[in-house]
C-alpha cells in the first residue's frame, strides 16, 4: 500500500488519509496507519460507531502528535482526502445477521460521491470488494485499487529476491 501511495501521489509525506468501513477489525487499515505514521499524515476515520478505529491505534497517533478525526458520514470528509482507503464490512465479524445487514451498505462509493472528491485523490481497497465500491467507479482514473494489486505483486517479488539474495 505504501508503494501504491508513493507511485500515485509522488510522495508519502503530509497526506490526508481517509479510511472507510470496518476500522475495528480491518488489519489492512491498522498496518497502513502504523506505516504512514512515519510520514506526517492526517487521518480521517469513517465508520459506524460499532466499527470505529480501536482505542490502541488512536493512542498510538496521540503519542506521535498525529492528528485524526472520526466521522460517521463519508460525504463530510471525502473532499479533504488525498487517499481514500475503502474497506468492506465483513459478515463474519458479526454475531447476528441483522446487524450485518443493517451495516453492510452504509458506505458505498459511487460516481456521486466521487464528484465530491479532489481531482488528484486516489481510491485504494485491499480487495476483494463486495459492494462498497460501485463498478461505475472502476473507470475513474482515481480508482487505483487494480494498480494497487499489481504494485503488491512487484513489491513481494522484490522482497523475495532480496531475501534470497538474488539481487
MILUM-333952 format. One record per residue (C-alpha): residue number from 1; residue in one letter; z, x, y. Coordinates in Angstrom, 2 decimals, always signed. Last residue first. Layout:
<pts>
+-----+----+---------+---------+---------+
!   i ! aa !       z !       x !       y !
+-----+----+---------+---------+---------+
! NUM !  A !       Z !       X !       Y !
...
+-----+----+---------+---------+---------+
</pts>
This chain:
<pts>
+-----+----+---------+---------+---------+
!   i ! aa !       z !       x !       y !
+-----+----+---------+---------+---------+
! 167 !  X !   -6.23 !  +19.74 !   -9.02 !
! 166 !  X !   -5.80 !  +19.42 !  -12.78 !
! 165 !  X !   -2.05 !  +19.99 !  -12.64 !
! 164 !  X !   -1.41 !  +17.06 !  -14.99 !
! 163 !  X !   +0.92 !  +15.61 !  -12.39 !
! 162 !  X !   -1.68 !  +16.19 !   -9.67 !
! 161 !  X !   -4.45 !  +14.57 !  -11.70 !
! 160 !  X !   -2.19 !  +11.59 !  -12.44 !
! 159 !  X !   -1.21 !  +11.23 !   -8.79 !
! 158 !  X !   -4.83 !  +11.40 !   -7.63 !
! 157 !  X !   -5.90 !   +8.75 !  -10.15 !
! 156 !  X !   -2.99 !   +6.51 !   -9.10 !
! 155 !  X !   -4.02 !   +6.84 !   -5.45 !
! 154 !  X !   -7.67 !   +6.05 !   -6.23 !
! 153 !  X !   -6.77 !   +2.97 !   -8.27 !
! 152 !  X !   -4.47 !   +1.74 !   -5.50 !
! 151 !  X !   -7.31 !   +2.15 !   -3.00 !
! 150 !  X !   -9.41 !   -0.21 !   -5.12 !
! 149 !  X !   -6.63 !   -2.83 !   -5.22 !
! 148 !  X !   -6.09 !   -2.55 !   -1.45 !
! 147 !  X !   -9.85 !   -2.95 !   -0.92 !
! 146 !  X !   -9.50 !   -6.34 !   -2.64 !
! 145 !  X !   -6.46 !   -7.15 !   -0.48 !
! 144 !  X !   -8.12 !   -6.17 !   +2.81 !
! 143 !  X !   -8.85 !   -9.56 !   +4.35 !
! 142 !  X !   -9.42 !   -8.58 !   +7.99 !
! 141 !  X !  -13.21 !   -8.66 !   +7.47 !
! 140 !  X !  -12.90 !  -12.41 !   +6.71 !
! 139 !  X !  -14.94 !  -13.26 !   +3.61 !
! 138 !  X !  -11.86 !  -13.66 !   +1.39 !
! 137 !  X !  -10.23 !  -16.06 !   +3.88 !
! 136 !  X !  -12.15 !  -19.06 !   +2.51 !
! 135 !  X !  -10.52 !  -18.32 !   -0.86 !
! 134 !  X !   -7.29 !  -19.70 !   +0.61 !
! 133 !  X !   -4.40 !  -17.28 !   +0.46 !
! 132 !  X !   -1.12 !  -18.70 !   -0.86 !
! 131 !  X !   -2.96 !  -20.49 !   -3.68 !
! 130 !  X !   -2.19 !  -18.42 !   -6.77 !
! 129 !  X !   -2.72 !  -14.81 !   -5.87 !
! 128 !  X !   -2.72 !  -11.99 !   -8.34 !
! 127 !  X !   -2.27 !   -9.91 !   -6.32 !
! 126 !  X !   -0.13 !   -7.45 !   -4.28 !
! 125 !  X !   -1.41 !   -9.01 !   -1.03 !
! 124 !  X !   -2.63 !   -7.39 !   +2.19 !
! 123 !  X !   -4.11 !   -9.02 !   +5.27 !
! 122 !  X !   -5.24 !   -6.83 !   +8.14 !
! 121 !  X !   -4.81 !   -7.33 !  +11.87 !
! 120 !  X !   -7.56 !   -5.88 !  +14.06 !
! 119 !  X !   -8.80 !   -9.16 !  +15.56 !
! 118 !  X !   -5.26 !  -10.38 !  +16.15 !
! 117 !  X !   -4.14 !  -13.52 !  +14.34 !
! 116 !  X !   -4.13 !  -17.17 !  +15.46 !
! 115 !  X !   -7.64 !  -17.78 !  +14.07 !
! 114 !  X !   -6.34 !  -16.53 !  +10.72 !
! 113 !  X !   -4.03 !  -19.56 !  +10.59 !
! 112 !  X !   -6.99 !  -21.93 !  +10.89 !
! 111 !  X !   -9.04 !  -19.90 !   +8.42 !
! 110 !  X !   -6.37 !  -20.23 !   +5.73 !
! 109 !  X !   -3.11 !  -18.54 !   +4.76 !
! 108 !  X !   -0.91 !  -20.91 !   +2.81 !
! 107 !  X !   +2.84 !  -20.69 !   +3.28 !
! 106 !  X !   +5.00 !  -23.63 !   +2.12 !
! 105 !  X !   +2.79 !  -24.32 !   -0.90 !
! 104 !  X !   +5.11 !  -23.16 !   -3.66 !
! 103 !  X !   +8.33 !  -24.37 !   -2.04 !
! 102 !  X !   +8.73 !  -28.04 !   -3.06 !
! 101 !  X !   +7.02 !  -27.47 !   -6.42 !
! 100 !  X !   +9.37 !  -24.56 !   -7.13 !
!  99 !  X !  +12.47 !  -26.57 !   -6.24 !
!  98 !  X !  +11.28 !  -29.44 !   -8.46 !
!  97 !  X !  +10.59 !  -27.05 !  -11.35 !
!  96 !  X !  +14.21 !  -26.12 !  -11.83 !
!  95 !  X !  +15.81 !  -22.72 !  -12.24 !
!  94 !  X !  +13.28 !  -20.99 !  -10.03 !
!  93 !  X !  +12.19 !  -17.35 !  -10.19 !
!  92 !  X !   +9.63 !  -18.01 !  -12.95 !
!  91 !  X !   +7.55 !  -20.13 !  -10.56 !
!  90 !  X !   +6.80 !  -17.17 !   -8.30 !
!  89 !  X !   +6.18 !  -17.89 !   -4.61 !
!  88 !  X !   +3.25 !  -15.65 !   -3.86 !
!  87 !  X !   +3.22 !  -12.72 !   -1.47 !
!  86 !  X !   +1.37 !  -12.12 !   +1.79 !
!  85 !  X !   +1.62 !   -8.88 !   +3.75 !
!  84 !  X !   +0.20 !   -9.47 !   +7.22 !
!  83 !  X !   -0.22 !   -6.07 !   +8.88 !
!  82 !  X !   -0.79 !   -5.64 !  +12.61 !
!  81 !  X !   +1.18 !   -8.82 !  +13.18 !
!  80 !  X !   +2.05 !  -10.30 !  +16.57 !
!  79 !  X !   -0.28 !  -13.34 !  +16.36 !
!  78 !  X !   +1.11 !  -14.24 !  +12.92 !
!  77 !  X !   +4.58 !  -14.80 !  +14.37 !
!  76 !  X !   +5.08 !  -18.45 !  +15.31 !
!  75 !  X !   +2.40 !  -19.74 !  +12.95 !
!  74 !  X !   +4.14 !  -18.22 !   +9.91 !
!  73 !  X !   +7.16 !  -20.53 !  +10.20 !
!  72 !  X !  +10.55 !  -19.78 !   +8.61 !
!  71 !  X !  +11.25 !  -16.68 !  +10.65 !
!  70 !  X !  +13.50 !  -13.64 !  +10.46 !
!  69 !  X !  +13.17 !  -10.73 !  +12.85 !
!  68 !  X !  +13.43 !   -7.01 !  +12.23 !
!  67 !  X !  +14.01 !   -3.99 !  +14.42 !
!  66 !  X !  +14.55 !   -0.58 !  +12.86 !
!  65 !  X !  +17.76 !   +1.05 !  +14.02 !
!  64 !  X !  +17.97 !   +3.10 !  +10.78 !
!  63 !  X !  +21.30 !   +1.60 !   +9.73 !
!  62 !  X !  +20.01 !   -1.83 !  +10.77 !
!  61 !  X !  +16.97 !   -1.41 !   +8.52 !
!  60 !  X !  +19.11 !   -0.55 !   +5.48 !
!  59 !  X !  +21.44 !   -3.46 !   +6.33 !
!  58 !  X !  +18.40 !   -5.77 !   +6.27 !
!  57 !  X !  +17.46 !   -4.38 !   +2.88 !
!  56 !  X !  +20.95 !   -4.98 !   +1.47 !
!  55 !  X !  +21.03 !   -8.50 !   +2.95 !
!  54 !  X !  +18.18 !   -9.71 !   +0.76 !
!  53 !  X !  +14.94 !  -10.80 !   +2.52 !
!  52 !  X !  +14.78 !  -14.59 !   +2.67 !
!  51 !  X !  +13.87 !  -16.69 !   -0.40 !
!  50 !  X !  +16.43 !  -19.52 !   -0.14 !
!  49 !  X !  +15.91 !  -19.97 !   +3.61 !
!  48 !  X !  +12.13 !  -20.26 !   +3.23 !
!  47 !  X !  +10.31 !  -17.06 !   +4.10 !
!  46 !  X !   +8.69 !  -15.20 !   +6.99 !
!  45 !  X !  +10.17 !  -11.75 !   +7.61 !
!  44 !  X !   +8.92 !   -9.93 !  +10.71 !
!  43 !  X !   +9.33 !   -6.17 !  +10.66 !
!  42 !  X !   +8.92 !   -3.67 !  +13.47 !
!  41 !  X !   +7.79 !   -0.28 !  +12.27 !
!  40 !  X !   +8.99 !   +3.23 !  +13.17 !
!  39 !  X !   +7.19 !   +5.23 !  +10.44 !
!  38 !  X !   +9.87 !   +6.25 !   +7.94 !
!  37 !  X !  +10.94 !   +2.65 !   +7.32 !
!  36 !  X !   +7.41 !   +2.03 !   +6.01 !
!  35 !  X !   +8.42 !   +3.30 !   +2.56 !
!  34 !  X !  +11.61 !   +1.23 !   +2.37 !
!  33 !  X !   +9.94 !   -1.97 !   +3.55 !
!  32 !  X !   +6.99 !   -1.37 !   +1.23 !
!  31 !  X !   +9.38 !   -0.97 !   -1.72 !
!  30 !  X !  +11.16 !   -4.24 !   -0.98 !
!  29 !  X !   +7.95 !   -6.11 !   -0.21 !
!  28 !  X !   +6.45 !   -5.00 !   -3.53 !
!  27 !  X !   +9.61 !   -5.89 !   -5.46 !
!  26 !  X !   +9.41 !   -9.53 !   -4.44 !
!  25 !  X !  +12.66 !  -11.25 !   -5.43 !
!  24 !  X !  +14.17 !  -12.25 !   -2.08 !
!  23 !  X !  +11.05 !  -11.84 !   +0.05 !
!  22 !  X !   +9.12 !  -14.56 !   -1.73 !
!  21 !  X !   +6.63 !  -15.59 !   +0.92 !
!  20 !  X !   +5.49 !  -13.64 !   +3.97 !
!  19 !  X !   +5.98 !  -10.09 !   +5.24 !
!  18 !  X !   +4.82 !   -9.45 !   +8.81 !
!  17 !  X !   +4.51 !   -5.80 !   +9.73 !
!  16 !  X !   +4.25 !   -4.78 !  +13.37 !
!  15 !  X !   +3.12 !   -1.16 !  +13.32 !
!  14 !  X !   +4.68 !   +1.79 !  +15.12 !
!  13 !  X !   +3.23 !   +4.59 !  +12.96 !
!  12 !  X !   +1.32 !   +4.24 !   +9.70 !
!  11 !  X !   -2.01 !   +5.15 !  +11.26 !
!  10 !  X !   -5.77 !   +4.63 !  +11.01 !
!   9 !  X !   -5.26 !   +0.88 !  +10.59 !
!   8 !  X !   -7.41 !   +0.18 !   +7.52 !
!   7 !  X !   -7.14 !   +3.51 !   +5.72 !
!   6 !  X !   -3.47 !   +4.01 !   +6.69 !
!   5 !  X !   -2.46 !   +0.52 !   +5.63 !
!   4 !  X !   -4.30 !   +0.83 !   +2.34 !
!   3 !  X !   -2.76 !   +4.27 !   +1.77 !
!   2 !  X !   +0.71 !   +2.87 !   +2.39 !
!   1 !  X !   +0.00 !   +0.00 !   +0.00 !
+-----+----+---------+---------+---------+
</pts>
